[in-house]
Amino acid sequence: MNTDVTGLGKVAVLMGGRSAEREVSLMSGGGVLAALRAQGVDAHAFDPADRELSDLKREGFARVFIALHGRHGEDGTVQGALELMGLPYTGSGVMASAIAMDKVMTKRVWVAEGLPTPRWQWLAPEAQSREDVMAVPDAIGLPLIVKPPREGSSIGITKVSGYSQLQDAVALAAKYDADVLCEEFIDGIELTCPVLGQGAAARALPVIRIDAPGGNYDFEHKYFSDETGYRCPSGLAPEEEAEVQRLTLAAYRTLGCRGWGRADLMLRATDRRIFLLEMNTSPGMTGHSLVPMSARAAGMSYEHLCLHILQHATLDAHPGVQRS
């Protein structure tokens, strides 16, 4: 790819951090760093767990590739700090990052806009008594999913099939987040769909179908297992693929996302209805990650993808403007 990268200046790849997804972030960031350097970008690793963010300005960085995952990485906090320093960064801005990181807030926005998402109940810290927890299946049925609303990578998630599992599942989720989200379980095909761009120019990449052993797409199967199967092309009927992409773009735009992202969805087996689960605003970029896989299917190499995302780094204060 013959692209002049000198105008990009000195680039920091933020990786690691202090969230529960630190390990995955280090893998993502290492891949991005190598890809950018291979194309001549003056890129450097930067771990916010070890250094102050103010060092970015002091050391002359011109823009930032955010390869952090989870809290203090894709929840709007780092984005806000970079806004204050005037350093263009990859991915969504402060508001979209904060909303997308919180699955309860995401659902509220999607429901308000008429977008399909599984039924849910939010358990605030004061609403996690045994009586409150045992009442949840009355509202959304069994089986159900219990998860921390502000974590990713399947951390702290339990599929609950009976009342006896509920209390332990809530306790596990509460280790990662004071709030707990209980969500209707959708039995069917797990899908994911990446997006590149902003606003009307945003485009959905090819859909990926995920076939995890026993339907258990957990942390291990996401990042380390070779048993998980991925289909891209997805094998869906063309009209279903198009509908997944349409819903993904609507979900992305509704939250105000930009740069890149990835929606996770379910296609229910009984009626082929599609449900939005969550929006990832700083998706994984590891060897097992899904955005690079989809991009490859669209004819875009991993290196090209990383450079494309970096070239669209921007600020909330100057939407659509790439500053070097």
Secondary structure by P-SEA (a helix, b strand, c coil): cccccccccbbbbcccccccaaaaaaaaaaaaaaaaaaaccbbbbbbccccccccccccccccccccccccccccaaaaaaaaaaccccccccaaaaaaaacaaaaaaaaaaaccccccccccccccccaaaaaaccccccccbbbbcccccccccccccccccaaaaaaaaaaacccbbbbbbbbccccbbbbbccccccccccbbbbbbccccccccccccccccbbbbccccccaaaaaaaaaaaaaaaaaacccccbbbbbbbcccccbbbbccccccccccccccaaaaaaaacccaaaaaaaaaaabbbccccccccc
